[in-house]
């Protein structure tokens, strides 16, 4: 996306991944550039939300499994105490 914007004469400053969408939208980009990248922004934001939700769920499940392990001295997937 940065390449598309740069190709059109715009610039997106470097930033953390979490701030990317707000940084892009905060830029004073030409209307042609906005029309070009807006569909990509919407798509990537949706994918990002889905990945974050799945990541949080996976961490929750992993933590639950680890907490259950703590009750046993040894077991599959559990380190010895």
N, C-alpha and C positions, 0 to 999 in steps of 0.2 A: 504494500500500500504506500509506503514511503516513496518507493520508486515511481509509482504512478503520479503521486503529488509532485515530486521533484521534476519529473518529465514535463509537467505542465507549468513549471516555474514557481511552485509553492514549496513550503517547507513545514515539516512536522518536527518539533524539537525532540531530542532524546528524553526519555522518561521511563519510569517503571511500567511494567506490563499492566499493572492494575489501574494506572492513570491514563493509559493510551487513548481510550475512547473519549474521555473528557478533554484531553489535550487536543485531539484532532478537532473535536467540535468547537473548541474555544478559539481555534485559529481563524483568522479572517481570510478564508480561501475564496477564490473566484467561484462564482456560481457553476461554471462548467466543471470545475474540479469536484465540487460538492456533489453534483449530479453523477459524476463518474464513480466516486468512492462510496456514496451513501448506501447503495445496495450491499456492498462488501461489509461496511460497518455493521449494518443490521444483521447480516448473516453471521459474522464473527462474534458479535455480542451474544447472539442466541446460543451459539456453540459454546462460548465461554461460560455462560450461565449453566448450561447442561453439564459441562465438565466440572465446574466448581461444585455443583450439587452432588454429582457422582463421587467426587473426591472426598467431600465431607462425609457422605454415607459410608464409603470404604474405610475411612479413618475410624468412624464410629464402630463399625463392625469389627475392625482389627482391635480396637481398644476393649470392646466387650470380650472378645476371645482371650485377650491377655489377662484381663481382670479375672475371668473364670479360671485361667491357668494358675493364678496365684494361690488358689485353695489347695492345689495338689503339689506334692513335692516334685514330681516329674510327669511328663506326658508328651504326647506328640505335639510338636510346635511350641513347647514351653521349655524355657531354660531351667536348669536345676537351681534350687534355692540354696 
